[in-house]
Amino acid sequence: MPEAVKDREGKGYKVFLDMATSMKESDGVIINTFDAIEARALKALKAG
């Protein structure tokens, strides 16, 4: 875990926490990968 999010009093922690808690409101998540490396995982995600 990055040092910036370990300090619960720091700005980095607050930003990370706000971002993480807002993810439950999203309709999906964009994954930074490509088919040649993780074809099986991407196939499973596409299948639902």
C-alpha distance matrix in Angstrom:
0.0 3.8 6.5 8.4 7.1 7.3 10.9 12.8 15.7 14.3 15.1 11.7 10.9 14.4 14.2 11.2 13.0 16.3 15.3 13.9 17.0 19.3 18.5 20.8 23.6 23.3 25.7 23.4 20.3 20.6 18.9 18.4 20.3 23.9 26.6 27.3 24.0 23.3 26.9 26.8 23.7 25.1 28.5 27.2 25.5 28.7 30.8 29.0
3.8 0.0 3.8 5.4 5.8 6.9 9.7 12.2 14.4 12.2 12.8 9.3 9.7 13.2 12.8 10.5 13.1 16.0 15.0 14.6 17.8 19.7 19.3 22.1 24.4 24.0 26.7 24.4 21.2 21.1 19.7 18.8 21.0 24.6 27.6 28.3 25.2 25.0 28.5 28.9 25.8 26.8 30.4 29.4 27.4 30.4 32.8 31.1
6.5 3.8 0.0 3.8 5.5 5.2 7.1 10.4 12.0 10.0 11.5 8.8 9.2 12.9 13.3 11.8 14.0 16.9 16.8 16.6 19.4 21.5 21.7 24.3 26.6 26.6 29.5 27.5 24.4 24.5 23.4 22.5 24.8 28.4 31.4 32.1 29.0 28.8 32.3 32.7 29.6 30.6 34.1 33.0 31.0 34.0 36.4 34.5
8.4 5.4 3.8 0.0 3.8 5.7 6.2 8.8 9.9 7.1 7.9 5.1 6.4 9.7 9.9 9.2 11.6 14.1 14.2 14.7 17.3 19.1 19.7 22.6 24.4 24.5 27.7 26.0 23.2 23.3 22.7 22.0 24.8 28.4 31.7 32.7 29.8 29.5 32.8 33.3 30.0 30.6 34.2 33.2 30.8 33.6 36.1 34.1
7.1 5.8 5.5 3.8 0.0 3.8 5.5 6.9 9.1 7.4 8.2 5.3 4.1 7.9 8.5 6.8 8.6 11.6 11.9 11.7 14.2 16.4 17.0 19.5 21.6 22.1 25.2 23.7 21.1 21.8 21.3 21.2 24.0 27.8 30.7 32.0 29.1 28.3 31.5 31.7 28.2 28.9 32.4 31.0 28.6 31.5 33.8 31.5
7.3 6.9 5.2 5.7 3.8 0.0 3.8 6.0 8.8 8.3 10.5 8.5 6.7 10.3 11.9 10.2 11.0 14.4 15.1 14.4 16.5 19.2 19.8 21.8 24.3 25.0 28.1 26.6 24.0 24.9 24.1 24.0 26.5 30.2 33.0 34.1 30.9 30.1 33.4 33.3 30.0 31.1 34.4 32.8 30.7 33.9 35.9 33.6
10.9 9.7 7.1 6.2 5.5 3.8 0.0 3.8 5.4 5.3 8.5 7.9 6.3 9.3 11.7 11.1 11.6 14.6 16.0 15.9 17.5 20.1 21.3 23.4 25.4 26.4 29.8 28.6 26.3 27.2 26.8 26.7 29.5 33.2 36.2 37.3 34.2 33.5 36.8 36.7 33.3 34.2 37.6 36.0 33.7 36.7 38.8 36.4
12.8 12.2 10.4 8.8 6.9 6.0 3.8 0.0 3.8 5.6 8.2 8.4 5.6 7.4 10.6 10.3 9.6 12.4 14.6 14.3 15.2 17.9 19.6 21.3 23.2 24.7 28.2 27.5 25.5 26.9 26.9 27.4 30.3 34.0 36.9 38.4 35.4 34.2 37.3 37.1 33.5 34.3 37.5 35.7 33.2 36.2 38.1 35.4
15.7 14.4 12.0 9.9 9.1 8.8 5.4 3.8 0.0 3.8 6.9 8.6 7.1 7.8 11.1 12.0 11.6 13.6 16.1 16.6 17.2 19.5 21.6 23.5 25.0 26.5 30.2 29.6 27.8 29.0 29.3 29.5 32.6 36.4 39.4 40.9 38.1 37.1 40.1 40.1 36.5 37.1 40.4 38.7 36.1 38.9 41.0 38.3
14.3 12.2 10.0 7.1 7.4 8.3 5.3 5.6 3.8 0.0 3.8 5.5 5.5 6.8 9.0 10.3 11.0 12.7 14.6 15.7 17.0 18.8 20.7 23.0 24.4 25.5 29.0 28.3 26.1 26.9 27.1 27.1 30.2 33.9 37.1 38.5 35.8 35.1 38.2 38.5 35.0 35.4 38.8 37.4 34.7 37.4 39.7 37.3
15.1 12.8 11.5 7.9 8.2 10.5 8.5 8.2 6.9 3.8 0.0 3.8 5.4 5.2 6.2 8.6 9.9 10.6 12.3 14.2 15.5 16.6 18.6 21.3 22.2 23.0 26.6 26.0 23.9 24.6 25.2 25.2 28.5 32.2 35.4 37.1 34.6 33.9 36.9 37.4 33.8 33.8 37.2 36.1 33.2 35.6 38.1 35.7
11.7 9.3 8.8 5.1 5.3 8.5 7.9 8.4 8.6 5.5 3.8 0.0 3.8 5.5 5.2 6.1 8.5 10.0 10.6 12.1 14.2 15.5 16.8 19.7 20.9 21.4 24.8 23.7 21.3 21.8 22.0 21.8 25.0 28.7 31.9 33.5 30.9 30.3 33.3 33.9 30.4 30.5 34.0 32.9 30.1 32.6 35.2 32.9
10.9 9.7 9.2 6.4 4.1 6.7 6.3 5.6 7.1 5.5 5.4 3.8 0.0 3.8 5.5 5.1 6.0 8.5 9.9 10.4 12.0 14.1 15.5 17.9 19.6 20.5 24.0 23.1 20.9 22.0 22.2 22.5 25.6 29.4 32.4 34.0 31.3 30.3 33.3 33.4 29.8 30.2 33.5 32.0 29.3 32.1 34.3 31.8
14.4 13.2 12.9 9.7 7.9 10.3 9.3 7.4 7.8 6.8 5.2 5.5 3.8 0.0 3.8 5.5 5.1 6.0 8.5 9.8 10.5 12.1 14.4 16.6 17.7 19.0 22.7 22.3 20.6 22.0 22.9 23.5 26.9 30.6 33.6 35.5 33.1 31.8 34.5 34.7 31.0 31.0 34.2 32.7 29.8 32.2 34.5 31.8
14.2 12.8 13.3 9.9 8.5 11.9 11.7 10.6 11.1 9.0 6.2 5.2 5.5 3.8 0.0 3.8 5.5 5.2 6.1 8.6 10.1 10.7 12.6 15.4 16.2 16.9 20.4 19.9 18.0 19.0 20.0 20.5 24.0 27.6 30.7 32.7 30.5 29.4 32.0 32.5 28.8 28.6 31.9 30.7 27.5 29.8 32.3 29.8
11.2 10.5 11.8 9.2 6.8 10.2 11.1 10.3 12.0 10.3 8.6 6.1 5.1 5.5 3.8 0.0 3.8 5.5 5.2 6.0 8.6 10.0 10.9 13.7 15.3 15.7 19.1 18.0 15.9 17.0 17.5 18.2 21.5 25.2 28.1 30.1 27.6 26.4 29.1 29.3 25.7 25.7 29.0 27.7 24.7 27.3 29.6 27.2
13.0 13.1 14.0 11.6 8.6 11.0 11.6 9.6 11.6 11.0 9.9 8.5 6.0 5.1 5.5 3.8 0.0 3.8 5.4 5.1 6.1 8.5 10.1 12.1 13.8 15.1 18.7 18.2 16.6 18.5 19.3 20.6 23.8 27.4 30.1 32.3 29.8 28.1 30.7 30.5 26.7 26.9 29.9 28.2 25.2 27.9 29.8 27.0
16.3 16.0 16.9 14.1 11.6 14.4 14.6 12.4 13.6 12.7 10.6 10.0 8.5 6.0 5.2 5.5 3.8 0.0 3.8 5.6 5.4 6.1 8.8 10.9 11.7 13.2 16.9 17.0 15.9 17.8 19.3 20.8 24.2 27.7 30.4 32.9 30.8 29.0 31.3 31.3 27.5 27.2 30.2 28.6 25.3 27.6 29.7 26.8
15.3 15.0 16.8 14.2 11.9 15.1 16.0 14.6 16.1 14.6 12.3 10.6 9.9 8.5 6.1 5.2 5.4 3.8 0.0 3.8 5.6 5.3 6.5 9.6 10.4 10.9 14.4 13.9 12.4 14.1 15.6 17.1 20.5 24.0 26.7 29.2 27.2 25.5 27.8 28.0 24.2 23.7 26.8 25.4 22.1 24.3 26.6 24.0
13.9 14.6 16.6 14.7 11.7 14.4 15.9 14.3 16.6 15.7 14.2 12.1 10.4 9.8 8.6 6.0 5.1 5.6 3.8 0.0 3.8 5.5 5.4 7.9 10.0 10.7 14.0 13.2 11.7 14.0 15.0 16.8 19.9 23.5 25.9 28.3 26.0 24.1 26.3 26.0 22.2 22.2 25.1 23.3 20.3 22.8 24.8 22.0
17.0 17.8 19.4 17.3 14.2 16.5 17.5 15.2 17.2 17.0 15.5 14.2 12.0 10.5 10.1 8.6 6.1 5.4 5.6 3.8 0.0 3.8 5.5 6.3 8.2 10.2 13.7 13.9 13.4 16.2 17.7 20.0 23.0 26.4 28.6 31.3 29.1 26.8 28.8 28.3 24.5 24.4 26.9 24.9 21.8 24.2 25.8 22.6
19.3 19.7 21.5 19.1 16.4 19.2 20.1 17.9 19.5 18.8 16.6 15.5 14.1 12.1 10.7 10.0 8.5 6.1 5.3 5.5 3.8 0.0 3.8 5.4 5.6 7.3 11.1 11.8 11.8 14.5 16.7 19.1 22.3 25.4 27.7 30.6 28.8 26.6 28.3 28.1 24.3 23.7 26.2 24.4 21.0 22.9 24.8 21.7
18.5 19.3 21.7 19.7 17.0 19.8 21.3 19.6 21.6 20.7 18.6 16.8 15.5 14.4 12.6 10.9 10.1 8.8 6.5 5.4 5.5 3.8 0.0 3.8 5.3 5.3 8.6 8.5 8.2 11.3 13.3 16.0 19.0 22.1 24.1 27.1 25.4 23.0 24.5 24.3 20.5 19.9 22.4 20.6 17.2 19.2 21.1 18.2
20.8 22.1 24.3 22.6 19.5 21.8 23.4 21.3 23.5 23.0 21.3 19.7 17.9 16.6 15.4 13.7 12.1 10.9 9.6 7.9 6.3 5.4 3.8 0.0 3.8 5.6 8.2 9.1 10.0 13.6 15.6 18.7 21.4 24.2 25.8 28.9 27.2 24.4 25.6 24.9 21.2 20.8 22.7 20.5 17.3 19.3 20.6 17.2
23.6 24.4 26.6 24.4 21.6 24.3 25.4 23.2 25.0 24.4 22.2 20.9 19.6 17.7 16.2 15.3 13.8 11.7 10.4 10.0 8.2 5.6 5.3 3.8 0.0 3.8 6.8 9.0 10.7 14.0 16.8 19.8 22.7 25.3 26.9 30.2 28.9 26.3 27.2 26.8 23.2 22.2 24.0 22.2 18.7 20.0 21.5 18.3
23.3 24.0 26.6 24.5 22.1 25.0 26.4 24.7 26.5 25.5 23.0 21.4 20.5 19.0 16.9 15.7 15.1 13.2 10.9 10.7 10.2 7.3 5.3 5.6 3.8 0.0 3.8 5.5 7.4 10.6 13.6 16.7 19.5 21.9 23.5 26.9 25.8 23.3 24.0 23.9 20.5 19.0 21.0 19.6 15.9 16.9 18.8 16.0
25.7 26.7 29.5 27.7 25.2 28.1 29.8 28.2 30.2 29.0 26.6 24.8 24.0 22.7 20.4 19.1 18.7 16.9 14.4 14.0 13.7 11.1 8.6 8.2 6.8 3.8 0.0 3.8 7.3 10.2 13.3 16.7 18.9 20.8 21.9 25.5 24.9 22.1 22.3 22.1 19.0 17.2 18.6 17.3 13.7 14.1 15.8 13.1
23.4 24.4 27.5 26.0 23.7 26.6 28.6 27.5 29.6 28.3 26.0 23.7 23.1 22.3 19.9 18.0 18.2 17.0 13.9 13.2 13.9 11.8 8.5 9.1 9.0 5.5 3.8 0.0 3.8 6.8 9.6 13.1 15.2 17.2 18.4 21.9 21.1 18.4 18.8 18.8 15.6 13.8 15.6 14.5 10.8 11.6 13.8 11.5
20.3 21.2 24.4 23.2 21.1 24.0 26.3 25.5 27.8 26.1 23.9 21.3 20.9 20.6 18.0 15.9 16.6 15.9 12.4 11.7 13.4 11.8 8.2 10.0 10.7 7.4 7.3 3.8 0.0 3.8 6.2 9.7 12.1 14.5 16.3 19.6 18.4 16.0 17.1 17.4 13.9 12.4 15.0 14.2 10.5 12.0 14.8 12.8
20.6 21.1 24.5 23.3 21.8 24.9 27.2 26.9 29.0 26.9 24.6 21.8 22.0 22.0 19.0 17.0 18.5 17.8 14.1 14.0 16.2 14.5 11.3 13.6 14.0 10.6 10.2 6.8 3.8 0.0 3.8 6.6 9.2 11.5 13.7 16.9 16.1 14.3 15.4 16.5 13.4 11.3 14.4 14.5 11.0 12.0 15.4 14.3
18.9 19.7 23.4 22.7 21.3 24.1 26.8 26.9 29.3 27.1 25.2 22.0 22.2 22.9 20.0 17.5 19.3 19.3 15.6 15.0 17.7 16.7 13.3 15.6 16.8 13.6 13.3 9.6 6.2 3.8 0.0 3.8 5.9 8.8 11.1 14.0 12.7 10.9 12.6 13.9 10.8 9.2 12.8 13.0 10.1 11.8 15.1 14.5
18.4 18.8 22.5 22.0 21.2 24.0 26.7 27.4 29.5 27.1 25.2 21.8 22.5 23.5 20.5 18.2 20.6 20.8 17.1 16.8 20.0 19.1 16.0 18.7 19.8 16.7 16.7 13.1 9.7 6.6 3.8 0.0 3.8 7.1 10.4 12.5 11.2 10.6 12.9 14.8 12.2 10.8 14.6 15.5 13.1 14.5 18.0 17.8
20.3 21.0 24.8 24.8 24.0 26.5 29.5 30.3 32.6 30.2 28.5 25.0 25.6 26.9 24.0 21.5 23.8 24.2 20.5 19.9 23.0 22.3 19.0 21.4 22.7 19.5 18.9 15.2 12.1 9.2 5.9 3.8 0.0 3.8 7.0 8.8 7.5 7.2 9.5 11.9 10.0 8.7 12.4 13.8 12.3 13.6 16.8 17.4
23.9 24.6 28.4 28.4 27.8 30.2 33.2 34.0 36.4 33.9 32.2 28.7 29.4 30.6 27.6 25.2 27.4 27.7 24.0 23.5 26.4 25.4 22.1 24.2 25.3 21.9 20.8 17.2 14.5 11.5 8.8 7.1 3.8 0.0 3.8 5.7 6.0 6.5 7.6 10.8 10.1 8.2 11.2 13.6 12.7 13.1 16.3 17.7
26.6 27.6 31.4 31.7 30.7 33.0 36.2 36.9 39.4 37.1 35.4 31.9 32.4 33.6 30.7 28.1 30.1 30.4 26.7 25.9 28.6 27.7 24.1 25.8 26.9 23.5 21.9 18.4 16.3 13.7 11.1 10.4 7.0 3.8 0.0 3.8 5.5 5.3 4.6 8.3 8.7 6.8 8.8 11.8 11.7 11.7 14.4 16.5
27.3 28.3 32.1 32.7 32.0 34.1 37.3 38.4 40.9 38.5 37.1 33.5 34.0 35.5 32.7 30.1 32.3 32.9 29.2 28.3 31.3 30.6 27.1 28.9 30.2 26.9 25.5 21.9 19.6 16.9 14.0 12.5 8.8 5.7 3.8 0.0 3.8 6.0 5.9 9.5 10.7 9.9 11.5 14.4 15.0 15.2 17.6 19.7
24.0 25.2 29.0 29.8 29.1 30.9 34.2 35.4 38.1 35.8 34.6 30.9 31.3 33.1 30.5 27.6 29.8 30.8 27.2 26.0 29.1 28.8 25.4 27.2 28.9 25.8 24.9 21.1 18.4 16.1 12.7 11.2 7.5 6.0 5.5 3.8 0.0 3.8 6.1 8.7 9.2 9.5 11.8 13.8 14.3 15.5 17.8 19.4
23.3 25.0 28.8 29.5 28.3 30.1 33.5 34.2 37.1 35.1 33.9 30.3 30.3 31.8 29.4 26.4 28.1 29.0 25.5 24.1 26.8 26.6 23.0 24.4 26.3 23.3 22.1 18.4 16.0 14.3 10.9 10.6 7.2 6.5 5.3 6.0 3.8 0.0 3.8 5.6 5.4 6.2 8.6 10.1 10.8 12.3 14.4 15.8
26.9 28.5 32.3 32.8 31.5 33.4 36.8 37.3 40.1 38.2 36.9 33.3 33.3 34.5 32.0 29.1 30.7 31.3 27.8 26.3 28.8 28.3 24.5 25.6 27.2 24.0 22.3 18.8 17.1 15.4 12.6 12.9 9.5 7.6 4.6 5.9 6.1 3.8 0.0 3.8 5.6 5.2 6.1 8.7 10.0 10.5 12.2 14.4
26.8 28.9 32.7 33.3 31.7 33.3 36.7 37.1 40.1 38.5 37.4 33.9 33.4 34.7 32.5 29.3 30.5 31.3 28.0 26.0 28.3 28.1 24.3 24.9 26.8 23.9 22.1 18.8 17.4 16.5 13.9 14.8 11.9 10.8 8.3 9.5 8.7 5.6 3.8 0.0 3.8 5.5 5.1 6.3 8.8 10.0 10.7 12.6
23.7 25.8 29.6 30.0 28.2 30.0 33.3 33.5 36.5 35.0 33.8 30.4 29.8 31.0 28.8 25.7 26.7 27.5 24.2 22.2 24.5 24.3 20.5 21.2 23.2 20.5 19.0 15.6 13.9 13.4 10.8 12.2 10.0 10.1 8.7 10.7 9.2 5.4 5.6 3.8 0.0 3.8 5.4 5.1 6.3 8.7 9.9 10.9
25.1 26.8 30.6 30.6 28.9 31.1 34.2 34.3 37.1 35.4 33.8 30.5 30.2 31.0 28.6 25.7 26.9 27.2 23.7 22.2 24.4 23.7 19.9 20.8 22.2 19.0 17.2 13.8 12.4 11.3 9.2 10.8 8.7 8.2 6.8 9.9 9.5 6.2 5.2 5.5 3.8 0.0 3.8 5.4 5.0 6.1 8.6 10.0
28.5 30.4 34.1 34.2 32.4 34.4 37.6 37.5 40.4 38.8 37.2 34.0 33.5 34.2 31.9 29.0 29.9 30.2 26.8 25.1 26.9 26.2 22.4 22.7 24.0 21.0 18.6 15.6 15.0 14.4 12.8 14.6 12.4 11.2 8.8 11.5 11.8 8.6 6.1 5.1 5.4 3.8 0.0 3.8 5.5 5.2 6.2 8.8
27.2 29.4 33.0 33.2 31.0 32.8 36.0 35.7 38.7 37.4 36.1 32.9 32.0 32.7 30.7 27.7 28.2 28.6 25.4 23.3 24.9 24.4 20.6 20.5 22.2 19.6 17.3 14.5 14.2 14.5 13.0 15.5 13.8 13.6 11.8 14.4 13.8 10.1 8.7 6.3 5.1 5.4 3.8 0.0 3.8 5.5 5.1 6.4
25.5 27.4 31.0 30.8 28.6 30.7 33.7 33.2 36.1 34.7 33.2 30.1 29.3 29.8 27.5 24.7 25.2 25.3 22.1 20.3 21.8 21.0 17.2 17.3 18.7 15.9 13.7 10.8 10.5 11.0 10.1 13.1 12.3 12.7 11.7 15.0 14.3 10.8 10.0 8.8 6.3 5.0 5.5 3.8 0.0 3.8 5.4 5.2
28.7 30.4 34.0 33.6 31.5 33.9 36.7 36.2 38.9 37.4 35.6 32.6 32.1 32.2 29.8 27.3 27.9 27.6 24.3 22.8 24.2 22.9 19.2 19.3 20.0 16.9 14.1 11.6 12.0 12.0 11.8 14.5 13.6 13.1 11.7 15.2 15.5 12.3 10.5 10.0 8.7 6.1 5.2 5.5 3.8 0.0 3.8 5.4
30.8 32.8 36.4 36.1 33.8 35.9 38.8 38.1 41.0 39.7 38.1 35.2 34.3 34.5 32.3 29.6 29.8 29.7 26.6 24.8 25.8 24.8 21.1 20.6 21.5 18.8 15.8 13.8 14.8 15.4 15.1 18.0 16.8 16.3 14.4 17.6 17.8 14.4 12.2 10.7 9.9 8.6 6.2 5.1 5.4 3.8 0.0 3.8
29.0 31.1 34.5 34.1 31.5 33.6 36.4 35.4 38.3 37.3 35.7 32.9 31.8 31.8 29.8 27.2 27.0 26.8 24.0 22.0 22.6 21.7 18.2 17.2 18.3 16.0 13.1 11.5 12.8 14.3 14.5 17.8 17.4 17.7 16.5 19.7 19.4 15.8 14.4 12.6 10.9 10.0 8.8 6.4 5.2 5.4 3.8 0.0
